[in-house]
Amino acid sequence: MSEKAPKKPVSVTLDPELLHAVQDLVASGQTSSVSAWLNETARYRIERDRQAARVRAYAEENLLGGARLSDEELAEAEGMIAASIARTEARRSAGGAGAA
């Protein structure tokens, strides 16, 4: 296993309500520090963006025959997915976890 590079200190500016919320997470033991939370959040966001790029590349290659999605088409697809997720969550909360 390769050695991790040492962490580098940086200065960040957070909205007061975000800082307070993260400090509450630290105080409640849900994360070890503000830095740990920022590392985890950045790692999650970077991985999510990479996964989105892989999904887009797969769709363009395998579903669209190599055609590129326009920014407008991608935004529309994201909206459709968000709406589907919202409908699913609404059904589940209205009828219990097992409702379809």
Summary of the structure (lengths in Angstrom):
residues: 100
radius of gyration: 19.5
end to end distance: 44.0
largest distance: 51.5
contacts: 174
relative contact order: 0.05
helix: 67%
strand: 0%
